Amino acid sequence: MSKQEKSLTMTVLMTPDMANFSGHVHGGSLLKLLDQVAYACAAKYCRQYVVTMSLDQVFFKQKVEVGELVTFYANVNYVGTSSMEIGIRVVAEDLRSDEKRHTTSCYFTMVAVDGQGKSVKVAPLELTSELDKRLFEAGAMRRRLRKENMKKNAQLHVEISKDDL
C-alpha cells in the first residue's frame, strides 16, 4: 500500500464576487471553500466519495480581504471506522506587503460512503510522529464531546409545529 496522503494544501485568490456588503470576503464564501478542501483532503486519504457529517468550532479570527491569496492547510487528524476529522488552518496573504495572517480554523467530520450512500470502512490512520499522536488524541476528544452534545441536544429537543410560530 502506498504512503497515506493525509494532508492537502489549496490556495485561492479572493475575488470581488466573494465580498459581503462591507467589502470583505463573506464568511459563507469561506465556508464553501472550507467544505471543498475538507472533501478533497478526506477523499484523497480514503480514495472514496465522502460526505460532510459535521462542522465544529469555526473560528473566524480575522477578516479576509478581496485580493488576498488564501491558503487552506488541511490535515486528517483522526480516523474512526468510516469517519475522518479534517482540521483546516486558513492563512491569508497580502501580496503587496507579504503579510501573512492566520484568519480561520475549523474541524470537519467527513464520512466515506459507497455508491448507495452507505458508510464504508476507511484505513486506520498511521501515527508516525508525536504531532500525529497529539492531533489524533485531540480529534478523539472532540468526537467524544460531539457525541455527548448530540445526546444532550436530543434530550432537550422539543418539536415546534407551524402553529407555535
Steps between C-alpha positions, in 0.01 A plus 500: 500500500627848419576756767182654638428847367362676804573865421391738228576863421284718275546868416222722364494867399218689674301676226235777510215251451587359845450835678227581749336842543798632696743410222671215685482134398165355607517229766272284285749514214770378736273225636436370150872487429567338838248224419665442161844480660374258768341286227821493293719414800271221628432353154870501417575322827241224471464486117120501540215742452441685828222711648507768766362378833581800718691823525636594841664798656524744212712787620502808276798669667556782249335649193611384158536767236411483132826469305678289760629151431350257747669169570310214661716249688297182557600191695334171595525517879286204603350194333217288639333209321363701208548857620796733482563828678659757272665796671539810284713807563448801272773755431435821305787668318511863391704486181606865522642486851583126524310498831355160590223461759334196652134591442287191551510151653244220510439126515287305253382144552475322165357151446604261221203361307440257216291558186177443696593748772579232761801564721810294424803416709815706452861409574626583848719806530873433523636704789864552409594801715424651838298771323291232324429339838401833662271591208340154516434526876355850462276373218386207714417745782297722263315189377408402857383855576298515176324172589425626853360825360285315247357285778427804719342686209279200422381496862420873488345498154144621484298476182371833376189493286383762250235603751768594755652758265 
